[in-house]
């Protein structure tokens, strides 16, 4: 008998979709702020990563929404995890790139 480690979980689904929605809304706000201030103050890598994080988090939300009501959820959970992790990596990396532009000590947490 095959044992499934991932099961249908409406609460996990709702929580992940809520977190991703908040993140996407924050990214839209940040991108609007960047465009309003001056996009030339930010590297293209930062802007591209923030832009690419939005569809990844959206796909993650769609995948995690399947966890709430489908019986076979392993593939959806894996897709949700992969796209969520990649989107969050883009966000964290872009924060690091912005920090490194403004402060070497802030970016690398060095105390000297």
Buried (B, 14 or more C-beta within 10 A) or exposed (E): EEEEEBEBBEEBBBEBBEBBEEBBEEBEEBBEEBEEEEEEEBBEEBBEBBEBBBEBBBBBBBBBBBBBEBEEBEEBBEBBBBBBEBBBEBBEBBBBBBBEBEEEEEBEEEEE
